[in-house]
């Protein structure tokens, strides 16, 4: 039987659209305004439809479109092409061959596509861990971690790797391992590489190790390079004794922005005065302070609480432009700039309803049930840390991966809606094992 003709101009359009939408979708995962359902029903659904269009073209599309996109395309096109390639017969072997020769953003995009694909089997992913190419091993580890699959006995050696990328990827996979990993994770907490220590902090918290919380405090007190991540993780712990440490960090210029974010997750009204002060600073800090203020008080930065937009500045001359600069707006640039005096008045009218001894989330006293509701209703930007706190408070029982497709996140959350939280609202210092 003759092969069905392929309308290559249509398939090429699928690739162009998929590449464009992939990059929009990745930004949507960090959006301060979009919710999971909006992402799933919006750009994500369109993206996956275009990827399906590539798959329908079949194996003939590999040489003609998919591999050229992997080797030379923009990162979004490379990710979409890789995702389609992995759906086709022999796709993983072709992915491996191109990935080995890739570099930079395209290689990262290909690894991201592997992690998001459900097509490679568990044995196929595990087999990548014995690959001679370190980047293939890293990709395999990240895929296993996102799917919460045990990486097997090879994980211990990878956790001890002197290659920071390998060690960090192994740490991401460690919470789902049946191997004895505690000593290796605690050793990684002392490593000099920032990516390794950040991954060790998160793995340690997920597994309930009190040493990870102690390391967070030490890193913040020492204002070390990974203090940004440590601040956020410390805030999730909800311990009133850590509030002074977070407030001191907000007074350090190099830590100010991450400290403002952390104060919102910590949920203590003692931080509100610091946040109000930060609202009078430059726009980026003001936006972060407004977001944290809402996270604690439940008062949205909207209507009269939003500052009037400043007139747009004159365009700079071409000679003065940095042509290599990344002109894409950061996620926080979408946050509204608060009008500090209006916000202060709104807070003054509500302040008596709050108790300085309690932790709050969106204006209500903190509970595990409230945390679960906040995770379901919050914008994408806030879901990653809320998901991590849910994982810790459930002893690993609640696990939704905020880097996954939004439709998968929603399915996973629905399956786990009856998860229990034995630790309730207790601070991490009382939940974790010493």
Secondary structure, 3 states (H helix, E strand, C coil): CCCCCCCHHHHHHHHHHHHHHHHHHHHHCCCCCCCHHHHHHCHHHHHHHHHHHHHHCCCHHHHHHHHHHHHHCCHHHHHHHHHHHCCCCCHHHHHHHHHHHCCHHHHHHHHHHHHHCCCCCHHHHHHHHHCCCHHHHHHHHHHHHHCCCCCCCCHHHHHCCCCHHHHHHHHHHHCCCCCCCHHHHHHHCCCCCHHHHHHHHHHHHHCCEHHHHHHHHHHHHCCCCCHHHHHHHHHHCCCHHHHHHHHHHHCCCCCHHHHHHHHHHHCCHHHHHHHHHHCCCCHHHHHHHHHHHHHHHCCCCCHHHECCCCCCCCCCCHHHCCCCCCCCCCHHHHCCCECHHHHHHHHHHHHHHCCCCCCEECCEECCHHHHHHHHHHCCHHHHHHHHHHHHHHCCCCCCCCCCCCHHHHHHHHHHCCCCCCCCCCCCHHHHCEC
